[in-house]
């Protein structure tokens, strides 16, 4: 796959992301990217690539808050939140999520971390979440 040329604005965002000291700073950058996408100053592909870089950088920073940015992980998070809306994650839903993870390139580790963050968020809201046992296929 040929590398696409980044716009000057995109390169500036990339530098800001690399220098961001906290998840909060990354969230501010993600909001700016969303605004530029809405104003059509960035293409969707550029915003998606920047969002994936933001998520990767957020993994290396301390803390457990979720950074909301246009990214593959955010698309997966929205799907996961949809399945958790009824506070039950069935085996069938987990199988569908596995397929979505495979399509988006989300690792099991990322899935587990995101699921734990969302379950903790729901528990803080006073909700009880049931995750049915699901055996992963062995390679």
SVG drawing of the C-alpha trace seen along z (x, -y; Angstrom):
<svg xmlns="http://www.w3.org/2000/svg" viewBox="-31 -25 38 49">
<polyline fill="none" stroke="black" stroke-width="0.4" points="0.0,0.0 1.4,-3.3 1.9,-5.9 -0.4,-8.9 1.0,-12.4 0.0,-14.2 -1.1,-17.8 0.8,-20.4 -2.0,-20.6 -1.9,-16.9 1.9,-17.0 1.4,-19.7 -1.2,-17.6 1.2,-14.6 3.9,-16.7 1.4,-17.9 0.3,-14.3 3.9,-13.2 4.6,-16.0 1.3,-15.6 2.2,-15.0 -1.2,-13.6 -4.4,-11.9 -6.2,-15.2 -3.9,-17.0 -4.6,-14.1 -8.3,-14.6 -8.0,-18.3 -6.1,-17.5 -8.7,-14.9 -11.4,-17.6 -9.4,-19.9 -9.1,-17.2 -12.8,-16.6 -13.5,-20.4 -11.1,-20.5 -12.8,-17.4 -16.2,-19.1 -14.9,-22.2 -13.4,-20.0 -9.8,-21.2 -8.8,-17.6 -9.9,-14.5 -11.5,-11.6 -8.5,-9.4 -6.2,-11.9 -8.4,-12.2 -8.6,-8.4 -4.9,-8.0 -4.3,-10.8 -6.9,-9.2 -5.1,-5.9 -1.8,-7.6 -3.6,-9.3 -4.9,-6.0 -1.4,-4.4 0.2,-7.3 -2.6,-7.2 -1.7,-3.6 1.8,-4.7 0.6,-7.3 -0.5,-6.6 -4.1,-6.6 -7.2,-4.7 -9.5,-7.3 -10.8,-6.7 -9.6,-9.1 -12.4,-9.7 -10.9,-10.3 -11.9,-9.3 -10.1,-5.9 -10.6,-2.2 -10.6,-1.7 -13.3,-4.4 -15.5,-2.7 -15.0,0.6 -15.7,-1.2 -19.0,-2.5 -20.0,1.1 -19.0,2.4 -21.0,-0.3 -24.0,0.6 -23.7,4.3 -23.3,3.3 -26.3,1.0 -28.5,3.7 -25.7,4.5 -25.3,8.0 -22.6,9.2 -23.8,12.5 -21.7,15.2 -23.4,14.3 -22.5,10.6 -18.9,11.6 -18.6,13.6 -19.8,10.6 -17.3,8.4 -14.6,10.9 -15.4,10.6 -15.4,6.8 -12.0,6.8 -10.6,9.0 -11.9,6.6 -10.6,3.4 -7.3,5.0 -8.1,4.6 -6.0,7.0 -7.5,9.1 -5.4,7.0 -7.0,3.7 -10.4,5.3 -9.9,6.5 -8.7,3.1 -11.5,1.3 -14.1,3.7 -12.8,3.3 -12.8,-0.5 -16.4,-0.5 -17.6,2.0 -15.9,-0.2 -17.6,-3.3 -21.0,-1.5 -20.3,-0.3 -19.6,-3.9 -23.0,-4.8 -24.5,-2.1 -25.2,0.5 -24.4,4.2 -22.9,5.7 -22.9,9.4 -20.3,10.8 -21.1,14.4 -18.2,16.8 -16.7,17.1 -13.9,19.5 -11.5,18.0 -10.5,20.2 -7.0,21.5 -4.6,20.8"/>
</svg>
